[in-house]
Amino acid sequence: MKRSRRGQVDPFIVMDMMEEARALEAAGRRVIHMEVGQPDTPAPAGARAALAAALDQPLGYTVALGLPELRRGIAGLYARWYGVDLNPDRVMVTAGSSSAFLLAFSALFDAGDRVGLGEPGYPSYRQILRAMSLTPVGIPTSAENRLQPVPADLEGIDMQGLIVASPGNPSGTMLSHAALKGLMDHAAARGISFVSDEIYHGLHYGDRAVSALEISDEAYVINSFSKYFSMTGWRLGWMVVPEDHIRTVERLAQNMFICPPHVSQVAALAALDCIDELEANRAVYAENRRLMLEGLPKAGFTKIAPPDGAFYVYADVSDLTEDSLQLARDILHGAGVAVTPGLDFDPVRGRQTLRFSYARATADIAEGLERLRVYMTGR
């Protein structure tokens, strides 16, 4: 049968690296995983207990936008984290942040619209946009601006939307209140719809991240239970939209997804109260970050921007290679450490970059860094 042109998207290279690592593990090799942004910590104990208690009850469809009590709980999170008084009706619970992006792009853009995104950036933005007959517009960012876009980067670019992530993936760098406001003001003045990806909020190692909702209600804000809450496999996220967009997104959600998974919503509601456990997890990532910033230079990876949040380090390896994919494969097979080539995040400059994730257990991070040191230095 004929295949659509919009269905011909690029692969998500990190998933290919995971599969290559899995094949090595199946052959008996021990691999240290620094390629994927998946917390090694489990879902909070309170979330797992709530799920166990709910299994004797029917778990079926919920309303399309999620359990009302969960939406209220998420609104309460904005009050606790940012001091924002948020109407729970504006909160839409989604099947992971990925479905939130599908809903956001469907609600905001028409086929052919151009949507700007900073590079390096999360690769699935680009591929989801293409699959929806939208045009991703890559905006190269600079090391001087810590790999985040600034208004000057946007001048003269024809676009109907802009996606910004803080903390960013792959960089882990964050935008200050003034920097985020500058981007939002630029977009508002030109009628550009603004989408703020905040899925790494809660994972910061100095000042906390700033939410777009602290600046304006005229934005789509997307978050997830995957990262800070350690619930990747539960596939649950959320989105906050302006008041006058609620019904539009609700109709889309009804038809595209029916509802988010009931079982995951039960667990997520309990996870919101597991503050001590979640903060203990963040302390683990902080220690892992310290080890990475100390250990990567010893392995020859010296050109890095210290991350403010998330659990990634993005390294310029232009002094080592012109082919980051081959270097990543060499490291995997030679050192038994899986890392991600920058081509996922920047189709042009990514040939000279690697991303290292420090989301795993601290012992694994320490072992992985030692393996990298021995392999890269030959001693």
C-alpha positions as CSV (number, residue, x, y, z in Angstrom):
1,M,0.0,0.0,0.0
2,K,1.0,3.6,-0.5
3,R,2.7,5.3,2.5
4,S,2.1,8.9,3.4
5,R,5.0,11.4,3.0
6,R,4.2,12.8,6.5
7,G,4.7,9.3,8.0
8,Q,8.4,9.2,6.9
9,V,10.0,10.7,10.0
10,D,13.5,10.2,11.2
11,P,14.3,7.5,13.8
12,F,14.7,8.4,17.5
13,I,18.4,7.5,17.6
14,V,18.5,7.1,21.4
15,M,16.0,4.3,21.1
16,D,18.2,2.7,18.5
17,M,21.1,2.9,20.9
18,M,19.0,1.3,23.6
19,E,18.2,-1.6,21.3
20,E,21.9,-2.0,20.4
21,A,22.8,-2.0,24.1
22,R,20.0,-4.5,24.7
23,A,21.5,-6.9,22.1
24,L,24.8,-6.7,23.9
25,E,23.2,-7.4,27.2
26,A,21.4,-10.4,25.7
27,A,24.8,-11.7,24.6
28,G,26.0,-11.5,28.3
29,R,27.7,-8.1,28.3
30,R,27.1,-5.7,31.2
31,V,26.2,-2.2,29.8
32,I,26.1,1.0,31.8
33,H,23.2,3.1,30.5
34,M,23.9,6.8,30.0
35,E,21.8,7.0,26.9
36,V,18.2,7.3,28.0
37,G,16.5,9.8,30.3
38,Q,14.8,7.3,32.4
39,P,15.1,7.6,36.2
40,D,16.5,4.5,37.9
41,T,14.4,5.3,41.0
42,P,10.9,3.6,41.1
43,A,7.6,5.3,41.3
44,P,7.0,6.7,44.8
45,A,6.0,4.1,47.4
46,G,2.8,6.0,48.1
47,A,1.8,5.8,44.5
48,R,2.4,2.1,44.4
49,A,0.4,1.6,47.6
50,A,-2.5,3.6,46.2
51,L,-2.5,1.5,43.1
52,A,-2.5,-1.7,45.1
53,A,-5.5,-0.5,47.1
54,A,-7.4,0.5,43.9
55,L,-7.0,-2.9,42.2
56,D,-10.1,-4.3,43.9
57,Q,-12.2,-1.5,42.3
58,P,-13.2,-1.2,38.7
59,L,-10.6,0.7,36.6
60,G,-12.2,1.9,33.4
61,Y,-12.7,5.1,31.4
62,T,-12.4,8.4,33.2
63,V,-13.6,11.7,31.8
64,A,-11.4,12.8,28.9
65,L,-9.4,15.4,30.7
66,G,-8.6,13.2,33.7
67,L,-9.9,12.6,37.2
68,P,-11.1,15.9,38.7
69,E,-9.3,15.3,42.0
70,L,-6.0,14.7,40.1
71,R,-6.5,18.0,38.1
72,R,-7.1,19.8,41.4
73,G,-3.9,18.2,42.8
74,I,-1.9,19.3,39.8
75,A,-3.3,22.9,40.2
76,G,-2.1,22.7,43.9
77,L,1.4,21.8,42.7
78,Y,1.5,25.1,40.8
79,A,0.6,26.9,44.0
80,R,3.2,25.1,46.0
81,W,6.1,25.3,43.4
82,Y,5.4,28.7,41.8
83,G,2.8,30.6,43.9
84,V,0.4,30.4,40.9
85,D,-3.3,30.3,41.5
86,L,-4.4,28.0,38.8
87,N,-8.0,27.1,37.8
88,P,-8.0,23.2,37.8
89,D,-10.3,23.4,34.8
90,R,-7.3,24.5,32.7
91,V,-5.4,21.3,33.6
92,M,-5.7,18.4,31.1
93,V,-4.3,15.1,32.1
94,T,-2.8,13.2,29.2
95,A,-1.3,9.8,28.3
96,G,2.3,11.0,28.7
97,S,3.6,14.4,27.6
98,S,3.8,13.0,24.1
99,S,0.0,13.0,23.7
100,A,0.0,16.5,25.2
101,F,2.1,17.6,22.3
102,L,-0.2,16.0,19.8
103,L,-3.2,17.8,21.4
104,A,-1.3,21.1,21.6
105,F,-0.2,21.0,18.0
106,S,-3.7,19.9,16.8
107,A,-5.4,22.7,18.8
108,L,-2.9,25.5,17.8
109,F,-1.8,24.9,14.3
110,D,-3.0,24.2,10.8
111,A,-1.3,22.0,8.2
112,G,1.7,23.8,6.7
113,D,2.2,26.1,9.7
114,R,5.8,26.7,10.8
115,V,6.8,26.0,14.4
116,G,10.2,27.1,15.8
117,L,12.3,25.1,18.1
118,G,15.7,25.6,19.5
119,E,18.5,23.4,18.4
120,P,19.8,21.3,20.1
121,G,16.4,20.2,21.3
122,Y,14.2,17.2,22.0
123,P,14.0,15.3,18.6
124,S,10.4,14.2,18.9
125,Y,9.2,17.8,18.6
126,R,10.5,17.8,15.0
127,Q,9.1,14.4,14.1
128,I,5.7,14.9,15.6
129,L,5.3,18.2,13.8
130,R,6.3,16.5,10.5
131,A,3.9,13.7,11.0
132,M,1.1,16.3,11.5
133,S,2.0,18.1,8.2
134,L,3.5,21.0,10.1
135,T,7.0,22.4,9.4
136,P,9.6,22.4,12.1
137,V,11.9,25.4,12.0
138,G,15.2,24.8,13.7
139,I,16.7,27.7,15.5
140,P,20.4,27.3,16.2
141,T,21.4,28.3,19.7
142,S,24.8,29.3,20.9
143,A,27.1,28.1,23.7
144,E,27.3,31.8,24.8
145,N,23.5,31.6,25.6
146,R,24.0,28.2,27.2
147,L,22.1,26.5,24.3
148,Q,18.9,28.3,24.9
149,P,17.2,30.6,22.3
150,V,17.1,34.4,22.8
151,P,14.8,36.9,21.0
152,A,17.6,37.9,18.7
153,D,17.7,34.4,17.4
154,L,14.1,34.6,16.4
155,E,14.2,37.9,14.4
156,G,13.1,37.5,10.8
157,I,11.9,34.0,11.2
158,D,8.4,33.3,9.8
159,M,6.6,31.0,12.2
160,Q,3.2,30.5,13.8
161,G,4.5,28.7,16.9
162,L,7.5,28.5,19.2
163,I,8.4,25.6,21.6
164,V,10.8,26.3,24.4
165,A,12.1,23.8,27.0
166,S,13.6,24.8,30.4
167,P,15.4,22.8,31.7
168,G,16.4,21.8,28.2
169,N,17.0,18.4,26.7
170,P,19.8,17.6,25.9
171,S,21.5,20.6,27.7
172,G,19.9,20.7,31.1
173,T,20.2,24.5,31.0
174,M,17.4,26.7,32.2
175,L,16.0,30.1,31.3
176,S,15.8,32.8,34.0
177,H,12.5,34.7,34.6
178,A,13.7,37.6,32.5
179,A,15.0,35.3,29.6
180,L,11.7,33.4,29.5
181,K,9.7,36.6,29.6
182,G,11.7,38.0,26.7
183,L,10.9,35.0,24.5
184,M,7.2,35.1,25.5
185,D,6.9,38.8,24.9
186,H,8.5,38.4,21.5
187,A,6.0,35.7,20.6
188,A,3.0,37.6,21.9
189,A,3.9,40.7,20.0
190,R,4.0,38.7,16.7
191,G,1.0,36.5,17.3
192,I,3.2,33.4,17.7
193,S,1.6,30.6,19.8
194,F,3.9,29.7,22.7
195,V,4.4,26.2,24.0
196,S,6.5,25.7,27.2
197,D,7.9,22.2,27.8
198,E,8.4,22.0,31.6
199,I,8.7,18.2,32.0
200,Y,12.0,18.5,33.9
201,H,10.7,20.9,36.5
202,G,11.4,19.8,40.0
203,L,14.9,18.5,38.9
204,H,17.1,21.6,39.6
205,Y,20.4,21.9,41.4
206,G,20.4,25.6,42.3
207,D,17.6,28.0,41.6
208,R,14.3,26.4,40.7
209,A,12.9,26.5,37.1
210,V,10.5,29.3,36.1
211,S,7.1,28.3,34.8
212,A,5.6,30.2,31.8
213,L,2.4,30.5,33.9
214,E,4.3,32.9,36.3
215,I,4.5,35.2,33.3
216,S,1.3,34.8,31.3
217,D,-1.8,32.7,30.9
218,E,-1.4,32.9,27.1
219,A,0.7,29.8,26.7
220,Y,0.4,26.0,26.5
221,V,2.4,24.5,29.4
222,I,3.3,20.8,29.2
223,N,4.6,18.6,32.0
224,S,4.8,14.9,33.0
225,F,5.0,12.4,35.8
226,S,7.9,10.7,34.0
227,K,10.9,12.6,35.3
228,Y,10.7,14.2,38.7
229,F,8.0,11.7,39.8
230,S,10.0,8.7,38.4
231,M,6.9,7.3,36.5
232,T,8.1,6.9,32.9
233,G,6.3,3.6,32.3
234,W,3.1,4.8,33.7
235,R,2.7,7.1,30.7
236,L,1.0,10.1,32.3
237,G,1.5,13.8,31.7
238,W,-0.5,17.0,31.8
239,M,-1.1,20.2,30.0
240,V,-2.3,23.6,31.1
241,V,-4.1,25.7,28.5
242,P,-5.7,29.2,28.4
243,E,-9.4,29.3,29.6
244,D,-10.8,29.8,26.1
245,H,-9.0,26.7,24.7
246,I,-10.4,24.3,27.2
247,R,-13.3,23.0,25.2
248,T,-11.2,22.8,22.0
249,V,-8.7,20.5,23.7
250,E,-11.3,18.5,25.4
251,R,-13.1,17.6,22.2
252,L,-9.7,16.6,20.6
253,A,-8.9,14.5,23.7
254,Q,-12.2,12.8,23.6
255,N,-11.8,11.7,20.0
256,M,-8.0,11.0,19.9
257,F,-7.4,9.3,23.3
258,I,-10.8,8.7,25.1
259,C,-9.1,9.4,28.4
260,P,-5.7,8.9,30.1
261,P,-5.0,5.5,31.8
262,H,-7.2,5.3,34.9
263,V,-4.7,3.2,36.8
264,S,-1.9,5.7,36.3
265,Q,-4.1,8.5,37.4
266,V,-4.7,6.8,40.7
267,A,-1.0,6.4,41.3
268,A,-0.2,9.9,40.2
269,L,-2.6,11.5,42.6
270,A,-0.8,9.8,45.5
271,A,2.6,10.6,44.0
272,L,1.8,14.4,44.4
273,D,2.1,13.9,48.2
274,C,5.3,11.9,48.2
275,I,7.5,15.0,48.7
276,D,10.2,13.6,50.9
277,E,10.9,10.6,48.7
278,L,10.9,12.7,45.6
279,E,13.3,15.2,47.1
280,A,15.6,12.3,48.2
281,N,15.6,11.2,44.5
282,R,16.7,14.7,43.5
283,A,19.6,14.5,45.9
284,V,20.7,11.3,44.1
285,Y,20.7,13.1,40.8
286,A,22.6,16.0,42.4
287,E,25.4,13.6,43.5
288,N,25.4,12.0,40.0
289,R,25.7,15.5,38.5
290,R,28.7,16.2,40.7
291,L,30.4,13.0,39.6
292,M,29.7,13.7,35.9
293,L,31.2,17.2,36.1
294,E,34.2,15.8,37.8
295,G,34.6,12.6,35.8
296,L,33.8,13.5,32.2
297,P,36.8,15.8,31.8
298,K,39.0,13.0,33.1
299,A,37.7,11.0,30.1
300,G,38.5,13.8,27.7
301,F,35.1,15.3,27.5
302,T,36.0,18.9,28.5
303,K,33.7,21.1,26.5
304,I,30.5,20.9,28.5
305,A,27.9,23.4,29.8
306,P,27.2,22.6,33.4
307,P,23.5,21.7,33.6
308,D,21.1,23.6,35.8
309,G,18.4,20.9,35.9
310,A,17.2,17.6,34.3
311,F,19.8,14.8,34.3
312,Y,21.9,15.3,31.2
313,V,25.3,16.7,30.2
314,Y,25.8,17.8,26.6
315,A,29.3,17.6,25.4
316,D,31.0,19.2,22.4
317,V,33.3,16.4,21.0
318,S,34.4,18.2,17.9
319,D,38.0,17.7,19.0
320,L,37.4,13.9,19.0
321,T,35.2,13.2,16.0
322,E,33.2,14.4,13.1
323,D,30.8,11.4,13.5
324,S,29.1,11.3,16.9
325,L,27.1,8.2,15.9
326,Q,30.2,6.2,15.2
327,L,31.8,7.5,18.4
328,A,28.8,6.5,20.4
329,R,28.9,3.0,18.9
330,D,32.6,2.7,19.5
331,I,32.1,3.7,23.2
332,L,29.2,1.2,23.5
333,H,31.2,-1.7,22.1
334,G,34.6,-0.7,23.5
335,A,33.7,0.5,27.0
336,G,30.2,-1.0,27.5
337,V,28.7,2.4,28.1
338,A,25.7,3.5,26.1
339,V,25.5,7.3,25.3
340,T,23.5,9.3,22.8
341,P,24.9,10.9,19.7
342,G,23.9,14.6,19.3
343,L,22.3,13.9,15.9
344,D,19.1,13.2,17.7
345,F,19.0,16.8,19.0
346,D,20.7,18.8,16.3
347,P,20.6,17.5,12.7
348,V,23.6,19.6,11.6
349,R,25.9,20.3,14.6
350,G,25.0,17.1,16.3
351,R,27.7,15.2,14.4
352,Q,30.1,16.7,16.9
353,T,28.2,16.3,20.2
354,L,27.2,13.6,22.7
355,R,24.6,13.5,25.4
356,F,25.3,11.7,28.7
357,S,22.4,10.9,31.0
358,Y,23.0,10.6,34.8
359,A,19.5,9.3,35.7
360,R,20.8,5.9,36.8
361,A,22.0,4.7,40.2
362,T,25.0,6.5,41.6
363,A,27.1,3.3,41.6
364,D,26.4,2.9,37.8
365,I,27.3,6.4,37.1
366,A,30.7,6.0,38.9
367,E,31.4,2.8,37.1
368,G,30.4,4.3,33.8
369,L,32.7,7.2,34.2
370,E,35.6,5.0,35.1
371,R,35.0,2.8,32.0
372,L,34.9,6.0,29.9
373,R,38.1,7.2,31.4
374,V,39.9,3.9,30.7
375,Y,38.6,3.6,27.2
376,M,39.1,7.2,26.1
377,T,42.6,7.6,27.6
378,G,43.8,4.1,27.1
379,R,44.8,3.6,30.7
